[in-house]
Amino acid sequence: MLDKLNIVKQRFDEVSDLIIQPDVISDQKRYIELNKEYKDLRALMDEREKYVTLQDRITEAEEIIADGSDAEMVDMAKMQMDEAKEQLPALEEKIRFLLVPKDPEDAKNAVMEIRAGTGGDEASIFAGDLYRMYAKYCESKGWKTNVIDLNEGTSGGYKEIHMEVTGEDVYGTLKFEAGVHRVQRVPQTETQGRVHTSAATVMVFPEAEEFDVQIDPKDVRIDYFCSSGPGGQSVNTTYSAVRLTHEPTGIVVQCQDQKSQHKNREKAFGVLRSRIYDRELAKRQEEESAKRGSMVTSGDRSAKIRTYNYPQGRVTDHRINLTLYDLSNIIDGDIQKIIDELQLVSNTEKLKEAGETF
């Protein structure tokens, strides 16, 4: 393992030198990429330091034990060696996961879209519940959320709601939430007390930088209209909302959260870039998941991934057969335990695929 870590250290030293070079600093794309790589390698170097320290302690203890001239020192050395050897397996496992090549998209911010599916008004209410769940989760992570566009349901919730999420490793965390979410409960509108099944679709896109996707302005039709959401008279009486239609792909994006037409247009173009970028990413994910036989990060947006069963107070993630009887906390934003399990399965699959032996 140390040989592998020493190779990584060589690259870390190279990157450390590169990010202070004037020609790299002036190249925005390369500078951002190298900074991300530096951050990932820095985490590995911290663990390498711990690993080297433990190995040195074991070597030192073995020398004292082999010498055997001081009984008290030998006893202390044995204790030191046992402690170090006890810590090694967990540290080695952590290093193995850190050595798995990271998806370059994972560090990006994300755009999240939640749409009501089958189930009428109850589906819209459920979409609203999911939005609040994610908003609370993002808040707990210290991430910023901003609603870009929404279409309210007739009995509450949302027919659809789009938000951008900014923070650290946002897409790498939220990408596991993409797919169809089902809810089983007695709807507010149900008078007979019967349990109904409704659904909502969650889509998560990595936020594309301008240099990730080049959009020809001639390919985009731009329409301006009055905002329909909350925001006071000035929002509803001026043509500040923007709708973009990308002719080659048929993708339609709109933004109405800002009072400024210019700001809405800028945001809408950002979302359009992310939607186009995500199309290619989805194809790649589907190919990769087919190779690995993985459903954790497949590109299939129609896959049913999770069920929220209110009568039994349980949440089941169907991809990894995980069931938790903690629905009230989960729907209140406590979804980290589910994401941790999904990330663990994904990383284990990548480790097997890499076939690394350390």
Rosetta blueprint (number, residue, H / E / L):
1 M L
2 L H
3 D H
4 K H
5 L H
6 N H
7 I H
8 V H
9 K H
10 Q H
11 R H
12 F H
13 D H
14 E H
15 V H
16 S H
17 D H
18 L H
19 I L
20 I L
21 Q L
22 P H
23 D H
24 V H
25 I H
26 S L
27 D L
28 Q H
29 K H
30 R H
31 Y H
32 I H
33 E H
34 L H
35 N H
36 K H
37 E H
38 Y H
39 K H
40 D H
41 L H
42 R H
43 A H
44 L H
45 M H
46 D H
47 E H
48 R H
49 E H
50 K H
51 Y H
52 V H
53 T H
54 L H
55 Q H
56 D H
57 R H
58 I H
59 T H
60 E H
61 A H
62 E H
63 E H
64 I H
65 I H
66 A H
67 D H
68 G L
69 S L
70 D L
71 A H
72 E H
73 M H
74 V H
75 D H
76 M H
77 A H
78 K H
79 M H
80 Q H
81 M H
82 D H
83 E H
84 A H
85 K H
86 E H
87 Q H
88 L H
89 P H
90 A H
91 L H
92 E H
93 E H
94 K H
95 I H
96 R H
97 F H
98 L H
99 L H
100 V L
101 P L
102 K L
103 D L
104 P L
105 E L
106 D L
107 A L
108 K L
109 N L
110 A E
111 V E
112 M E
113 E E
114 I E
115 R E
116 A E
117 G L
118 T L
119 G L
120 G H
121 D H
122 E H
123 A H
124 S H
125 I H
126 F H
127 A H
128 G H
129 D H
130 L H
131 Y H
132 R H
133 M H
134 Y H
135 A H
136 K H
137 Y H
138 C H
139 E H
140 S H
141 K L
142 G L
143 W L
144 K E
145 T E
146 N E
147 V E
148 I E
149 D E
150 L E
151 N E
152 E E
153 G L
154 T L
155 S L
156 G L
157 G L
158 Y E
159 K E
160 E E
161 I E
162 H E
163 M E
164 E E
165 V E
166 T E
167 G L
168 E L
169 D L
170 V H
171 Y H
172 G H
173 T H
174 L H
175 K H
176 F H
177 E H
178 A L
179 G E
180 V E
181 H E
182 R E
183 V E
184 Q E
185 R E
186 V L
187 P L
188 Q L
189 T L
190 E L
191 T L
192 Q L
193 G L
194 R L
195 V L
196 H E
197 T E
198 S E
199 A E
200 A E
201 T E
202 V E
203 M E
204 V E
205 F E
206 P E
207 E L
208 A L
209 E L
210 E L
211 F L
212 D L
213 V L
214 Q L
215 I L
216 D L
217 P H
218 K H
219 D H
220 V E
221 R E
222 I E
223 D E
224 Y E
225 F E
226 C L
227 S L
228 S L
229 G L
230 P L
231 G L
232 G L
233 Q H
234 S H
235 V H
236 N H
237 T H
238 T L
239 Y L
240 S L
241 A E
242 V E
243 R E
244 L E
245 T E
246 H E
247 E L
248 P L
249 T L
250 G L
251 I E
252 V E
253 V E
254 Q E
255 C E
256 Q L
257 D L
258 Q L
259 K L
260 S L
261 Q H
262 H H
263 K H
264 N H
265 R H
266 E H
267 K H
268 A H
269 F H
270 G H
271 V H
272 L H
273 R H
274 S H
275 R H
276 I H
277 Y H
278 D H
279 R H
280 E H
281 L H
282 A H
283 K H
284 R H
285 Q H
286 E H
287 E H
288 E H
289 S H
290 A H
291 K H
292 R H
293 G L
294 S L
295 M L
296 V L
297 T L
298 S L
299 G L
300 D L
301 R L
302 S L
303 A L
304 K E
305 I E
306 R E
307 T E
308 Y E
309 N E
310 Y L
311 P L
312 Q L
313 G L
314 R E
315 V E
316 T E
317 D E
318 H L
319 R L
320 I L
321 N L
322 L E
323 T E
324 L E
325 Y L
326 D L
327 L H
328 S H
329 N H
330 I H
331 I L
332 D L
333 G L
334 D L
335 I L
336 Q H
337 K H
338 I H
339 I H
340 D H
341 E H
342 L H
343 Q H
344 L H
345 V H
346 S H
347 N H
348 T H
349 E H
350 K H
351 L H
352 K H
353 E H
354 A H
355 G L
356 E L
357 T L
358 F L
